[in-house]
Amino acid sequence: MVYQTVNPYTNELVKEYPFATDEELQDTITLADKTFHDMLSQPIAERAKILHKVAELFREKSDELSEICTVDMGKLVGESAGEVELCAIIADWFADHSEDLLKPDKLDSIVAGDAQVLHQPVGVVVMVEPWNFPYYQIMRVFAPNFMLGNTMILKHASNTPTSAKRFCEVVEEAGAPKGALTNMFLTYDQVTKAIEDPRVQGAALTGSERGGVAVAGAAGKALKKSTMELGGMDPFIVLGDADMDALADIAWRVRLYNAGQVCTSAKRFIVMDNVYDRFVDDMVEAFSKVTPGDPMDPKTTIAPMNSKRAKEKLQNQFDEAVAAGAKIAYQFPEIDSKGQFFRPAVLTDITPDNPAYKTEMFGPVAAIYKVHSEEEAIAVANDNPYGLGGMLFCGDKDHGAEVAAKVYTGMMFVNTPLASLPDIPFGGVKLSGYGREMSRLGQMAFTNDKLLVTADHFDKTNAPGALFAAQDL
């Protein structure tokens, strides 16, 4: 593993970064721990001002940050700009709402006194974040935890180091205390060492199942809190009364956005038989009209994949699927570019014994399944090891909600594309991980939910439990 920016469009090495030393890691943990204790006396309103400033700087520096993101991992520059704006929205939202979200919860209890739950910070949190949304993945952990008062050490993906470095620089420019968020170019062994350190109290990971097993294992062994946001094979269910004209402009977008490299991309299109042919035709037509090219060019509509390794992995999965009987309904013609482009493709006739049936394809490949009843649609949607998100389109939204409730995922959206916004929770079940980010649930991921009971004076006659129930000795 080497931390370096290699432009996926040109294949040019842009920048390489050295690994952090063990001494630098220890110094960073020491600083993060000190800053955590210093921030305990910092008013939350002061942190809100800093976080608003972070949002302001993200907007001011949008062009610069967008270009860094696109060069790092190849996404369309317009998508990068959208990610930068989303980060600003998240920062503003948590700055505006965290004080209310973190107010103590009063309990109606039989205890002899007033009972409440305080939501307090726990300390240093290690963040392990992926390359596909180099800024957003950081912000959705940083913003709520900064407002809470936790400090963070960031280990970002090895192919997006410049984005990680610049994010942390902007946070410091906004006035955040040094040590509130520190980017480090760590090895996997150093991540484990950091989690094991007694001054570290939690670990948050977004990434692969393999990475989740490693980080969750280290956190569990050290009895530390953790949240895992992992992969997905999100269903996109189309019932027989869905608005097919509207879907013609939605389905292809939710598969090809970010070159299909999104954990919540619609990866399995599960379509009722009466609209199946129309749906396949519309998807093929849309895929055939994309424009590959320089992701910095606004006219480009499909970007290269993030790396040569990722493209080769997807190609192997695609070839295995076809060899096992999947049919290629369409694949884009050869692309005359040295960039890491995968030709967008539509697959059909994937049977349960095909490897593609339960394997996440992280790129621009749409798998379309024909079903003959709502019960079959639900069964196919649930017949995979993941459970992140999903979408369902239909004519009757109330009936759609009933069907969607039977799909075993952490998120379902009816008649609207899946969205990730600060005021709604994000997360999944099964191999898609556990815990939630964003919203109040995300705000509470790394809190000490402390019970506090107070009474005017001690009165043993009103004390609950068995302590004073027996005869005095």
C-alpha positions as CSV (number, residue, x, y, z in Angstrom):
1,M,0.0,0.0,0.0
2,V,1.5,3.3,-1.1
3,Y,-0.2,6.7,-0.6
4,Q,-0.2,8.4,-4.0
5,T,-2.4,10.3,-6.3
6,V,-2.5,8.7,-9.8
7,N,-4.9,10.5,-12.1
8,P,-7.3,7.8,-13.4
9,Y,-7.8,9.6,-16.7
10,T,-4.2,10.2,-17.6
11,N,-2.5,7.4,-15.5
12,E,0.1,10.0,-14.4
13,L,1.6,9.9,-10.9
14,V,0.7,13.3,-9.5
15,K,1.9,13.1,-5.9
16,E,3.3,10.5,-3.5
17,Y,3.2,10.7,0.3
18,P,5.4,8.9,2.9
19,F,4.0,6.7,5.6
20,A,3.7,8.1,9.0
21,T,6.2,6.8,11.6
22,D,5.2,5.1,14.8
23,E,6.6,8.0,16.7
24,E,4.4,10.4,14.6
25,L,1.3,8.2,15.4
26,Q,2.0,8.3,19.1
27,D,2.5,12.1,19.0
28,T,-0.8,12.5,17.1
29,I,-2.7,10.4,19.6
30,T,-1.2,12.4,22.5
31,L,-2.2,15.6,20.8
32,A,-5.7,14.3,20.0
33,D,-6.2,13.2,23.6
34,K,-5.0,16.6,25.0
35,T,-7.3,18.4,22.6
36,F,-10.2,16.3,23.6
37,H,-9.7,17.2,27.3
38,D,-9.2,20.9,26.3
39,M,-12.5,20.8,24.3
40,L,-14.5,19.6,27.3
41,S,-14.6,23.2,28.5
42,Q,-15.2,24.7,25.1
43,P,-18.8,25.9,24.6
44,I,-20.7,24.0,21.9
45,A,-21.7,27.3,20.4
46,E,-18.0,28.1,19.8
47,R,-17.6,24.8,17.9
48,A,-20.7,25.6,15.9
49,K,-19.1,28.9,14.7
50,I,-16.0,26.9,13.6
51,L,-18.1,24.3,11.8
52,H,-20.0,27.0,10.0
53,K,-16.7,28.5,8.9
54,V,-15.7,25.1,7.6
55,A,-18.9,25.1,5.4
56,E,-18.1,28.6,4.3
57,L,-14.5,27.7,3.3
58,F,-15.7,24.6,1.4
59,R,-18.0,26.8,-0.7
60,E,-15.3,29.4,-1.2
61,K,-12.7,26.8,-2.3
62,S,-15.2,24.7,-4.3
63,D,-13.3,24.9,-7.6
64,E,-10.0,23.9,-5.9
65,L,-11.4,21.1,-3.9
66,S,-13.4,19.8,-6.8
67,E,-10.3,19.6,-9.0
68,I,-8.4,17.8,-6.3
69,C,-11.1,15.2,-5.9
70,T,-11.4,14.6,-9.6
71,V,-7.7,14.2,-10.1
72,D,-7.5,11.9,-7.0
73,M,-10.2,9.4,-8.0
74,G,-11.5,10.4,-11.4
75,K,-15.1,11.4,-10.8
76,L,-16.8,14.0,-13.0
77,V,-15.9,17.5,-11.9
78,G,-19.6,18.4,-11.6
79,E,-20.0,15.4,-9.2
80,S,-17.0,16.6,-7.3
81,A,-18.6,20.0,-6.9
82,G,-21.8,18.5,-5.7
83,E,-19.9,16.5,-3.1
84,V,-18.2,19.7,-1.9
85,E,-21.6,21.4,-1.5
86,L,-23.0,18.4,0.3
87,C,-20.1,18.6,2.8
88,A,-21.0,22.3,3.4
89,I,-24.7,21.4,3.9
90,I,-23.7,18.7,6.4
91,A,-21.4,21.0,8.3
92,D,-24.1,23.7,8.5
93,W,-26.8,21.3,9.6
94,F,-24.8,19.9,12.5
95,A,-23.6,23.3,13.5
96,D,-27.2,24.5,13.7
97,H,-28.8,21.4,15.3
98,S,-26.2,19.7,17.5
99,E,-26.9,21.7,20.7
100,D,-30.5,20.6,20.6
101,L,-29.6,17.1,19.6
102,L,-27.3,16.7,22.5
103,K,-29.6,18.1,25.2
104,P,-30.1,15.7,28.1
105,D,-33.0,13.3,27.9
106,K,-35.2,13.4,31.0
107,L,-36.6,10.1,32.1
108,D,-40.0,9.3,33.8
109,S,-38.7,6.9,36.4
110,I,-39.8,5.4,39.7
111,V,-36.3,6.3,41.1
112,A,-36.3,8.5,44.1
113,G,-35.0,11.6,42.3
114,D,-34.8,13.2,38.9
115,A,-33.3,11.0,36.2
116,Q,-31.8,12.1,33.0
117,V,-29.4,10.8,30.3
118,L,-26.5,13.1,29.4
119,H,-24.8,12.7,26.0
120,Q,-21.1,13.3,26.5
121,P,-18.1,12.7,24.3
122,V,-16.0,9.6,24.7
123,G,-12.6,10.8,23.5
124,V,-10.4,10.0,20.4
125,V,-12.0,8.3,17.5
126,V,-10.1,6.6,14.6
127,M,-11.8,7.2,11.2
128,V,-11.0,4.8,8.3
129,E,-12.6,6.2,5.1
130,P,-12.8,5.2,1.4
131,W,-11.9,6.8,-1.9
132,N,-15.3,7.0,-3.7
133,F,-16.4,10.2,-1.9
134,P,-13.1,11.6,-0.6
135,Y,-14.7,14.6,1.3
136,Y,-18.2,13.5,2.1
137,Q,-17.2,10.3,3.8
138,I,-15.0,12.3,6.2
139,M,-17.6,15.1,6.8
140,R,-20.4,12.8,7.9
141,V,-18.2,11.5,10.7
142,F,-16.3,14.7,11.5
143,A,-19.2,17.1,11.7
144,P,-21.3,15.4,14.4
145,N,-18.3,14.2,16.4
146,F,-16.6,17.6,16.4
147,M,-19.8,19.2,17.7
148,L,-20.0,16.5,20.4
149,G,-16.4,17.2,21.4
150,N,-14.6,14.0,20.2
151,T,-11.3,14.4,18.5
152,M,-10.5,12.3,15.4
153,I,-7.5,10.7,13.6
154,L,-8.2,10.1,9.9
155,K,-6.8,7.2,7.9
156,H,-8.0,7.7,4.3
157,A,-7.7,5.5,1.3
158,S,-4.3,5.2,-0.2
159,N,-5.4,6.5,-3.7
160,T,-7.0,9.8,-2.4
161,P,-4.4,11.2,-0.1
162,T,-4.5,14.7,-1.5
163,S,-8.2,15.1,-0.8
164,A,-7.7,13.9,2.8
165,K,-4.8,16.2,3.4
166,R,-6.7,19.2,2.0
167,F,-9.9,18.5,4.0
168,C,-8.0,18.5,7.3
169,E,-6.1,21.7,6.3
170,V,-9.4,23.5,5.6
171,V,-10.8,22.4,9.0
172,E,-7.7,23.9,10.7
173,E,-8.0,27.0,8.6
174,A,-11.5,27.4,9.9
175,G,-10.2,27.6,13.4
176,A,-10.6,24.1,14.7
177,P,-8.1,23.3,17.5
178,K,-5.0,21.5,16.4
179,G,-5.6,17.8,17.1
180,A,-9.4,18.0,16.5
181,L,-8.9,16.2,13.2
182,T,-5.6,14.9,12.0
183,N,-4.9,13.2,8.7
184,M,-2.3,10.4,8.9
185,F,-0.9,8.2,6.2
186,L,-1.0,5.0,8.2
187,T,-0.3,1.4,7.5
188,Y,-2.9,-1.3,8.4
189,D,-0.8,-2.3,11.3
190,Q,-0.7,1.2,12.6
191,V,-4.5,1.5,12.4
192,T,-4.7,-1.5,14.7
193,K,-2.1,0.0,17.0
194,A,-4.1,3.2,17.1
195,I,-7.3,1.4,18.0
196,E,-5.6,-0.6,20.7
197,D,-4.2,2.6,22.3
198,P,-6.1,3.2,25.6
199,R,-6.6,6.8,24.8
200,V,-8.6,5.9,21.7
201,Q,-12.2,5.2,22.4
202,G,-13.8,4.3,19.1
203,A,-13.4,3.4,15.4
204,A,-15.6,4.4,12.4
205,L,-15.1,2.7,9.1
206,T,-16.7,3.1,5.7
207,G,-15.3,0.6,3.2
208,S,-15.1,-3.0,2.1
209,E,-16.3,-6.1,4.0
210,R,-12.6,-7.1,4.3
211,G,-11.7,-3.7,5.9
212,G,-14.7,-3.9,8.2
213,V,-13.7,-7.3,9.5
214,A,-10.2,-6.0,10.3
215,V,-11.2,-2.8,12.0
216,A,-14.3,-4.2,13.8
217,G,-12.1,-7.1,15.0
218,A,-9.5,-4.7,16.4
219,A,-12.1,-2.6,18.0
220,G,-13.9,-5.6,19.5
221,K,-10.8,-7.1,20.8
222,A,-10.0,-3.8,22.5
223,L,-13.6,-3.3,23.7
224,K,-14.0,-0.1,21.7
225,K,-17.2,1.3,20.1
226,S,-17.3,1.0,16.4
227,T,-19.6,1.7,13.4
228,M,-19.3,-0.1,10.1
229,E,-20.6,1.3,6.8
230,L,-19.8,-1.5,4.3
231,G,-20.9,-2.6,0.8
232,G,-24.3,-3.1,-0.8
233,M,-26.3,-4.7,-3.5
234,D,-29.2,-2.3,-3.4
235,P,-32.4,-3.4,-5.1
236,F,-34.3,-1.0,-7.4
237,I,-37.8,-2.6,-7.5
238,V,-40.2,-1.6,-10.3
239,L,-43.8,-2.6,-9.7
240,G,-46.2,-3.1,-12.6
241,D,-47.9,0.3,-12.2
242,A,-44.7,2.4,-12.0
243,D,-44.4,5.6,-14.2
244,M,-42.0,4.2,-16.9
245,D,-41.5,7.6,-18.5
246,A,-40.1,9.0,-15.2
247,L,-38.0,5.9,-14.6
248,A,-36.4,6.2,-18.1
249,D,-34.5,9.3,-16.7
250,I,-33.8,7.9,-13.2
251,A,-32.7,4.3,-13.4
252,W,-29.6,4.9,-15.5
253,R,-28.5,7.8,-13.4
254,V,-28.6,6.0,-10.1
255,R,-26.4,3.2,-11.6
256,L,-23.9,5.3,-13.5
257,Y,-23.4,8.2,-10.9
258,N,-19.8,8.2,-9.8
259,A,-19.1,5.6,-12.5
260,G,-21.2,3.2,-10.5
261,Q,-18.8,3.3,-7.6
262,V,-21.3,3.9,-4.8
263,C,-22.2,1.6,-2.0
264,T,-25.9,2.7,-2.4
265,S,-26.0,2.5,-6.2
266,A,-28.9,0.5,-7.5
267,K,-27.0,-2.6,-8.4
268,R,-30.0,-5.0,-9.0
269,F,-33.0,-3.8,-11.0
270,I,-35.9,-6.1,-10.1
271,V,-38.7,-5.5,-12.6
272,M,-42.2,-6.8,-12.9
273,D,-42.8,-8.8,-16.1
274,N,-45.4,-6.5,-17.6
275,V,-42.9,-3.6,-17.8
276,Y,-39.6,-5.5,-18.0
277,D,-39.1,-5.2,-21.8
278,R,-39.7,-1.5,-21.7
279,F,-37.4,-1.1,-18.8
280,V,-34.5,-3.0,-20.4
281,D,-34.9,-1.0,-23.7
282,D,-34.9,2.3,-21.8
283,M,-31.8,1.3,-19.8
284,V,-29.9,0.2,-23.0
285,E,-30.8,3.4,-24.8
286,A,-29.6,5.5,-21.8
287,F,-26.3,3.6,-21.5
288,S,-25.7,3.9,-25.2
289,K,-25.8,7.7,-25.0
290,V,-23.2,8.4,-22.3
291,T,-20.1,10.4,-23.2
292,P,-16.8,9.1,-21.9
293,G,-13.9,11.6,-21.7
294,D,-11.9,13.9,-19.5
295,P,-13.8,14.1,-16.2
296,M,-12.7,17.8,-16.0
297,D,-14.8,18.5,-19.1
298,P,-18.4,19.4,-18.3
299,K,-19.5,17.6,-21.5
300,T,-18.3,14.2,-20.2
301,T,-21.1,12.1,-18.7
302,I,-19.2,8.9,-17.7
303,A,-16.0,9.0,-15.8
304,P,-13.1,6.5,-15.6
305,M,-13.0,4.1,-12.6
306,N,-10.8,5.1,-9.7
307,S,-7.9,2.8,-10.6
308,K,-6.5,0.2,-12.9
309,R,-6.9,-2.4,-10.1
310,A,-10.6,-1.5,-9.7
311,K,-11.2,-1.8,-13.4
312,E,-9.5,-5.2,-13.6
313,K,-11.5,-6.5,-10.7
314,L,-14.8,-5.5,-12.3
315,Q,-13.8,-7.0,-15.6
316,N,-13.1,-10.3,-13.9
317,Q,-16.5,-10.2,-12.2
318,F,-18.2,-9.3,-15.5
319,D,-16.4,-12.1,-17.4
320,E,-17.4,-14.7,-14.7
321,A,-21.0,-13.6,-14.8
322,V,-21.2,-14.0,-18.6
323,A,-19.4,-17.3,-18.4
324,A,-22.0,-18.5,-15.9
325,G,-24.8,-17.7,-18.3
326,A,-25.7,-14.0,-17.9
327,K,-26.6,-12.3,-21.1
328,I,-25.1,-9.0,-22.3
329,A,-28.1,-6.9,-23.3
330,Y,-25.8,-4.1,-24.1
331,Q,-22.2,-3.0,-23.7
332,F,-20.8,0.4,-24.7
333,P,-18.3,0.3,-27.7
334,E,-14.6,0.4,-27.1
335,I,-13.4,3.7,-25.6
336,D,-10.4,5.2,-27.2
337,S,-8.6,6.4,-24.1
338,K,-5.7,5.3,-21.9
339,G,-7.9,6.2,-18.9
340,Q,-9.4,3.5,-16.6
341,F,-12.7,3.4,-18.4
342,F,-15.0,0.4,-18.0
343,R,-17.5,0.1,-20.9
344,P,-20.9,0.5,-19.3
345,A,-23.0,-2.7,-19.6
346,V,-26.4,-4.1,-19.0
347,L,-26.7,-7.8,-17.9
348,T,-29.9,-9.9,-17.8
349,D,-30.7,-13.6,-17.1
350,I,-28.6,-13.8,-14.0
351,T,-29.6,-17.0,-12.2
352,P,-29.1,-17.7,-8.4
353,D,-26.2,-20.0,-9.2
354,N,-24.3,-17.2,-11.1
355,P,-21.6,-15.5,-9.0
356,A,-23.0,-12.2,-10.0
357,Y,-26.2,-13.0,-8.1
358,K,-24.6,-12.3,-4.7
359,T,-21.5,-10.4,-5.6
360,E,-21.3,-6.6,-5.5
361,M,-20.2,-5.1,-8.9
362,F,-18.7,-1.8,-7.9
363,G,-18.8,-0.1,-11.3
364,P,-21.0,0.8,-14.3
365,V,-22.8,-2.6,-14.7
366,A,-26.6,-2.8,-14.4
367,A,-28.1,-6.3,-13.6
368,I,-31.8,-6.6,-14.4
369,Y,-34.0,-9.3,-13.1
370,K,-37.5,-10.2,-14.3
371,V,-40.1,-11.2,-11.7
372,H,-43.7,-12.2,-11.9
373,S,-45.1,-11.1,-8.6
374,E,-44.5,-8.7,-5.7
375,E,-43.7,-11.7,-3.5
376,E,-41.0,-12.8,-6.0
377,A,-39.6,-9.2,-6.1
378,I,-39.3,-9.1,-2.3
379,A,-37.7,-12.6,-2.3
380,V,-35.1,-11.6,-4.9
381,A,-34.4,-8.3,-3.1
382,N,-33.7,-10.1,0.2
383,D,-31.8,-13.1,-1.3
384,N,-28.3,-11.6,-0.9
385,P,-25.8,-11.1,1.9
386,Y,-26.1,-7.3,2.0
387,G,-28.8,-5.0,3.3
388,L,-27.8,-1.3,2.9
389,G,-30.4,0.6,0.9
390,G,-32.9,0.3,-1.9
391,M,-35.5,2.1,-4.0
392,L,-39.0,1.1,-5.1
393,F,-41.1,2.7,-7.8
394,C,-44.9,2.2,-8.2
395,G,-48.1,4.0,-8.8
396,D,-49.6,3.8,-5.3
397,K,-47.1,5.1,-2.8
398,D,-48.9,3.7,0.2
399,H,-48.9,0.2,-1.3
400,G,-45.3,0.8,-2.3
401,A,-44.4,1.6,1.4
402,E,-46.0,-1.7,2.4
403,V,-43.8,-3.6,-0.1
404,A,-40.7,-1.6,0.8
405,A,-41.1,-2.4,4.5
406,K,-40.7,-6.1,3.7
407,V,-37.3,-5.5,2.1
408,Y,-34.5,-6.2,4.6
409,T,-32.3,-3.2,4.4
410,G,-31.3,-0.2,6.5
411,M,-32.9,2.3,4.1
412,M,-35.7,2.2,1.5
413,F,-37.0,5.0,-0.7
414,V,-40.3,4.9,-2.5
415,N,-40.8,6.9,-5.7
416,T,-37.7,8.9,-5.1
417,P,-34.0,8.2,-5.6
418,L,-32.0,7.3,-2.5
419,A,-30.4,10.3,-0.8
420,S,-27.8,10.9,1.9
421,L,-28.6,14.0,3.8
422,P,-27.6,15.2,7.3
423,D,-31.2,15.0,8.8
424,I,-31.9,11.4,7.9
425,P,-29.9,8.3,9.1
426,F,-27.6,6.3,6.9
427,G,-26.6,2.7,7.4
428,G,-27.5,-0.9,6.8
429,V,-27.8,-4.5,8.1
430,K,-26.2,-7.9,7.4
431,L,-22.9,-7.6,5.6
432,S,-23.6,-3.9,5.0
433,G,-22.5,-3.2,8.5
434,Y,-24.0,-1.7,11.7
435,G,-24.5,1.6,13.3
436,R,-25.8,4.8,11.7
437,E,-24.3,8.0,10.5
438,M,-26.0,11.4,9.9
439,S,-29.1,12.6,11.8
440,R,-29.4,12.3,15.6
441,L,-28.6,8.6,15.4
442,G,-25.2,9.4,13.9
443,Q,-24.7,12.2,16.4
444,M,-25.0,9.6,19.2
445,A,-22.7,6.9,17.6
446,F,-19.8,7.8,19.8
447,T,-21.4,9.3,23.0
448,N,-21.3,8.3,26.6
449,D,-25.0,8.2,27.4
450,K,-24.5,8.8,31.1
451,L,-27.4,8.3,33.5
452,L,-27.5,11.0,36.1
453,V,-30.0,10.8,39.1
454,T,-30.4,13.6,41.6
455,A,-32.5,14.0,44.7
456,D,-33.1,16.9,47.1
457,H,-31.9,14.8,50.0
458,F,-31.4,11.2,51.0
459,D,-34.5,9.4,52.3
460,K,-34.1,5.7,52.7
461,T,-37.9,5.1,52.9
462,N,-38.2,6.2,49.3
463,A,-35.1,4.4,48.0
464,P,-36.0,1.8,45.4
465,G,-34.7,-1.7,45.3
466,A,-33.7,-4.1,47.9
467,L,-30.9,-2.2,49.6
468,F,-33.1,-0.9,52.5
469,A,-35.9,-3.4,52.1
470,A,-34.6,-5.8,54.7
471,Q,-34.8,-5.2,58.4
472,D,-32.1,-2.8,59.7
473,L,-29.2,-4.7,61.2
